[in-house]
Amino acid sequence: MLTIPSFVLNLSKNYLLPSTNMSDSRSRRIGKELADVRRDTQAGIQVWTVNESDISRLKGMFKGPPDTAYEGGYYTIDVEIPIDYPFRPPKMKFDTKIYHPNISSQTGAICLDILKDQWSPVYTVKSALISLQSLLCTPEPSNPQDAQVAQVYIENHDQFIKTAKEWVRLYAQPPAFIDVEEEGDSYNGIDPKVVQSLQNFGFDQNVIVSALSKENIKSQEDVDNYPNGINGILDLLLH
């Protein structure tokens, strides 16, 4: 679990403060989303306001997924909420430098469909951040934001992995307010890709991790071998 400093946690008292430059409905929506992030201690996602009087400017944070070149990294995302949110997607970019074909190594700009034409009002800032975390698991070099990085990814994958890991060491170390020793495994040893794929069906991460742990399901192979496969897993989560 990421440990957020007290000045961030104290913002919970001000989540629903009105702002002169945003609609009441947008304020309520963002406030509910921030409260949901605070309650979900297992997701490994944190969101906080930059200025407690303006909840349209946020910061998000997540860890690099295990078994990727980004493992061990801590990534801060700048989030700007448009006036007509949630009918338009939030604007997001990486504050933390990262070596990835779908993220600009210079500006942090992101190429991800749900932040563009595939956005839906049912998505949230948290679900968008989870999608960004998933993007670190599955780069798409055929649709790059950074063409040079994509070229290295395709033509010299070993060099890509080496550089990505070096950038973790150089740029993505834990912020001062993160207590690494207190952090636990929010997936309880379950492959994050399995958890995230089930979240796409609308299930809460806590529910998924609890149910899969009881059945000792840790990997995609375990899912495939479960009675009735993915349908059996979905039935398990529904009951």
Residue pairs with C-beta under 8 A, 6 or more apart in sequence:
1 41
1 42
1 44
1 182
1 183
1 184
1 186
2 44
2 45
2 46
2 61
2 62
2 63
2 74
2 178
2 183
3 177
3 178
3 179
3 182
3 183
4 46
4 48
4 177
5 177
8 46
8 48
8 49
9 38
11 34
11 48
11 49
11 52
12 34
12 35
12 38
14 49
14 52
14 53
15 30
15 31
15 34
15 35
15 55
16 27
16 28
16 31
17 27
17 52
17 53
17 55
18 24
18 27
19 27
19 53
19 54
19 55
19 56
21 54
21 56
21 83
22 55
22 56
22 81
22 83
23 83
26 56
26 81
26 83
26 84
26 85
27 55
29 85
29 86
30 55
30 56
30 58
30 81
30 85
30 125
31 55
33 47
33 124
33 125
33 126
34 47
34 48
34 49
34 55
34 58
36 124
36 126
37 43
37 45
37 46
37 47
37 125
37 126
40 126
40 204
40 205
40 206
42 186
42 205
42 206
42 209
43 126
43 130
43 186
43 205
44 62
44 63
44 133
44 186
45 60
45 61
45 62
45 126
45 129
45 130
45 133
46 60
46 61
46 62
47 58
47 59
47 60
47 61
47 79
47 125
47 126
47 129
48 58
48 59
49 55
49 57
49 58
49 59
50 57
50 58
50 59
51 57
55 81
56 80
56 81
56 83
57 79
57 80
57 81
58 79
58 80
58 81
58 90
58 125
59 76
59 77
59 78
59 79
59 95
60 76
60 77
60 79
60 92
60 125
60 129
61 74
61 75
61 76
61 77
61 175
62 74
62 75
62 77
62 129
62 130
62 132
62 133
63 72
63 73
63 74
63 75
63 133
64 70
64 71
64 72
64 73
64 74
64 75
64 133
64 136
64 168
64 172
65 71
65 133
65 134
65 136
65 137
65 192
66 192
68 136
68 137
69 99
69 160
69 161
69 164
69 165
69 168
70 98
70 100
70 136
70 164
70 168
70 172
71 168
72 168
72 172
73 96
73 98
73 168
73 172
73 173
74 96
74 172
74 173
74 174
74 175
74 178
75 94
75 96
75 98
75 132
75 133
75 136
75 172
76 94
76 95
76 96
76 175
77 92
77 93
77 94
77 95
77 129
77 132
78 92
78 93
78 94
78 95
78 108
79 90
79 91
79 92
79 125
80 90
80 91
80 92
81 90
81 125
82 88
82 89
82 90
82 91
86 121
86 122
86 123
86 124
87 121
88 119
89 114
89 115
89 116
89 119
89 123
89 128
90 115
90 125
90 128
91 115
92 110
92 115
92 128
92 129
92 132
93 107
93 108
93 109
93 110
94 103
94 108
94 110
95 108
96 108
96 171
96 172
97 105
97 108
97 167
97 170
97 171
97 172
98 105
98 108
98 136
98 164
98 167
98 171
98 172
99 105
99 149
99 160
99 163
99 164
99 166
99 167
100 135
100 136
100 139
100 146
100 149
100 164
101 139
101 140
101 141
101 144
101 145
101 146
101 149
101 150
101 153
102 110
102 111
102 112
102 135
102 139
102 140
102 143
102 144
102 145
102 146
103 109
103 110
103 111
103 135
103 145
103 146
104 110
104 145
104 146
105 146
105 148
105 149
106 146
109 145
110 132
110 135
110 145
111 140
111 143
111 144
111 145
112 131
112 132
112 135
114 120
114 123
114 128
114 131
115 128
127 199
130 196
130 199
133 192
133 196
134 193
134 196
137 192
137 193
139 153
141 150
141 153
141 154
142 150
144 150
149 160
152 159
152 160
152 163
153 160
174 180
186 205
186 209
187 195
187 209
188 209
188 212
188 213
189 218
190 209
190 212
190 213
190 217
190 218
190 219
191 218
191 219
191 220
193 220
194 212
194 217
194 218
194 219
194 220
194 223
195 205
195 208
195 209
195 212
198 208
198 233
198 234
198 237
199 205
199 208
201 234
201 237
203 237
207 237
208 237
211 236
211 237
212 218
212 233
215 226
215 236
216 222
217 223
217 226
217 233
223 229
223 230
223 233
224 230
226 232
226 233
228 235
